[in-house]
């Protein structure tokens, strides 16, 4: 090869070693960014699945499905979320108007180990009804029922080596009411 060609394309010169060292410094940063993007895509996918399952379950309750049928449908919809285990929670709530314009929880069942509470309120054990909170300014016409489904799932980040402590207890939440 002639000198002009070699000089023009840096062939046979010592400048190639510097770029290798620069690449070695940049590689961990690039890998961290790529793994972070993959982790974020899994998190968003799980959130979308949770929201979809929640809406379908609330719709099924409003069409007359029993609580047991709804629990079974939720659990078979996405078994990877572990909603009735230690890393999840399912709350099904029935709200009715008490006749004087006040929404009351008349039935509520929960499953799962997470200690997340209901946005609609809580029906204490041994009571037939308790005051309810209806979200998003919804109103409950007299004689009508509102069915609420709340799903919670603890998200496990990839690997654990790239996790910040603040993200360690990420809980995905989905709520729907019909």
matplotlib code that plots the C-alpha trace (Angstrom):
import matplotlib.pyplot as plt

x = [0.0, 1.2, 1.8, -0.9, -3.6, -2.5, -2.3, -5.7, -7.5, -5.3, -4.1, -1.0, -1.0, -1.2, -4.4, -6.7, -5.9, -7.4, -10.8, -10.7, -10.1, -12.9, -15.3, -14.3, -15.4, -18.6, -19.7, -21.0, -23.0, -24.5, -25.4, -27.0, -29.1, -30.2, -31.0, -32.9, -35.0, -35.7, -36.8, -39.0, -40.6, -41.4, -42.8, -45.1, -46.2, -47.2, -49.0, -51.0, -51.9, -53.0, -55.2, -56.7, -57.5, -59.0, -61.3, -62.4, -63.1, -65.1, -67.1, -67.8, -69.0, -71.3, -72.8, -73.6, -70.5, -70.1, -67.1, -65.8, -66.0, -64.4, -61.5, -61.0, -61.0, -58.5, -56.1, -56.2, -55.8, -52.2, -50.6, -47.2, -48.6, -49.2, -52.1, -53.4, -49.9, -47.5, -46.7, -50.2, -53.7, -57.2, -60.0, -63.6, -66.2, -69.9, -71.3, -75.0, -77.0, -78.5, -81.7, -80.8, -78.0, -75.1, -72.9, -72.3, -70.0, -72.3, -69.8, -66.1, -63.7, -59.9, -57.2, -53.4, -50.6, -49.9, -51.2, -52.7, -56.0, -59.0, -59.7, -63.4, -63.2, -63.1, -65.9, -64.9, -65.5, -68.8, -70.5, -73.1, -72.2, -69.8, -69.5, -67.9, -65.9, -66.7, -63.7, -63.4, -66.6, -68.8, -72.3, -74.5, -78.1, -80.7, -81.2, -78.1, -74.9, -71.3, -68.8, -65.2, -62.1, -58.6, -55.5, -52.0, -48.9, -45.3, -43.0, -39.6, -36.9, -34.5, -31.6, -31.3, -27.9, -29.1, -31.9, -32.0, -33.3, -36.2, -37.4, -37.1, -40.8, -42.5, -46.2, -48.3, -51.9, -55.1, -58.6, -61.8, -65.5, -68.7]
y = [0.0, 3.4, 6.0, 8.4, 5.7, 4.5, 8.0, 9.0, 6.1, 5.8, 2.3, 1.2, 4.2, 4.3, 6.4, 3.3, 2.4, 5.7, 4.9, 1.4, 3.0, 5.5, 2.7, 0.8, 3.8, 4.4, 0.7, 0.5, 3.6, 2.3, -1.0, 0.7, 2.8, -0.2, -2.3, 0.6, 0.9, -2.8, -2.6, 0.3, -1.5, -4.5, -2.1, -0.4, -3.7, -5.0, -1.7, -1.9, -5.6, -4.7, -1.9, -4.0, -6.9, -4.4, -2.8, -6.2, -7.4, -4.3, -4.8, -8.4, -7.6, -4.9, -7.5, -9.9, -12.1, -13.2, -12.2, -15.8, -15.9, -12.5, -13.5, -16.6, -14.6, -12.1, -14.8, -16.7, -13.5, -13.0, -15.5, -13.7, -10.8, -13.0, -10.9, -13.2, -14.0, -12.0, -9.5, -8.6, -7.6, -7.8, -5.7, -6.1, -3.7, -3.2, 0.2, 1.1, 4.2, 4.1, 5.7, 9.2, 9.9, 8.5, 5.8, 2.9, -0.1, -3.2, -5.9, -6.0, -8.9, -8.9, -11.4, -11.1, -10.2, -6.6, -4.2, -1.7, 0.0, 0.7, 4.0, 3.4, 2.8, -0.2, -2.4, -3.5, -7.1, -7.7, -4.6, -4.7, -1.4, 1.5, 4.9, 4.8, 7.3, 7.5, 8.6, 11.1, 12.9, 10.0, 10.0, 7.1, 7.3, 6.1, 2.4, 1.7, -0.2, 0.6, -2.2, -1.4, -3.4, -2.5, -4.4, -4.0, -5.8, -5.4, -5.0, -6.8, -4.8, -6.6, -8.3, -6.1, -4.8, -1.7, -0.9, 2.2, 1.9, 4.3, 1.9, -1.2, -1.2, -0.2, -1.2, -1.0, 0.0, -0.1, 0.9, 0.7, 1.2, 0.5]
z = [0.0, -0.6, 2.1, 1.0, 1.2, 4.6, 6.0, 4.6, 6.3, 9.3, 8.4, 10.2, 12.6, 16.4, 16.6, 16.6, 20.2, 21.5, 20.1, 21.7, 25.1, 24.5, 23.5, 26.7, 28.8, 26.9, 26.7, 30.3, 29.9, 26.7, 28.3, 31.2, 28.9, 26.9, 29.9, 31.4, 28.2, 28.2, 31.9, 31.2, 28.3, 30.6, 33.2, 30.7, 29.2, 32.7, 33.4, 30.2, 30.9, 34.4, 33.2, 30.5, 32.9, 35.4, 32.9, 31.6, 35.1, 36.0, 32.8, 33.6, 37.2, 35.8, 33.4, 36.2, 36.8, 40.4, 42.5, 42.3, 38.5, 38.3, 40.6, 38.5, 35.2, 36.6, 37.8, 34.5, 32.4, 33.3, 35.6, 35.5, 37.6, 40.7, 41.7, 44.5, 45.9, 48.1, 45.3, 44.3, 45.5, 44.0, 45.5, 44.2, 45.5, 45.1, 45.8, 46.0, 46.7, 50.2, 49.0, 50.3, 47.7, 49.7, 48.1, 50.4, 50.0, 50.3, 49.4, 49.2, 48.8, 48.6, 47.7, 47.7, 50.1, 49.3, 51.8, 49.3, 50.3, 48.2, 46.7, 47.1, 50.9, 53.1, 54.3, 57.9, 58.8, 60.4, 58.9, 56.2, 54.6, 54.9, 53.3, 49.8, 47.8, 44.1, 42.1, 39.3, 40.0, 39.0, 40.4, 41.4, 40.4, 42.9, 42.8, 40.7, 41.6, 40.8, 40.5, 41.2, 40.5, 41.8, 40.9, 42.4, 41.3, 42.6, 39.7, 39.9, 38.0, 35.7, 37.4, 40.5, 39.7, 37.9, 40.3, 42.3, 45.9, 45.1, 42.4, 44.5, 45.7, 42.5, 42.7, 39.6, 40.1, 38.0, 39.0, 37.0, 37.8, 35.9]

ax = plt.figure().add_subplot(projection="3d")
ax.plot(x, y, z, "-o")
ax.set_aspect("equal")
plt.show()
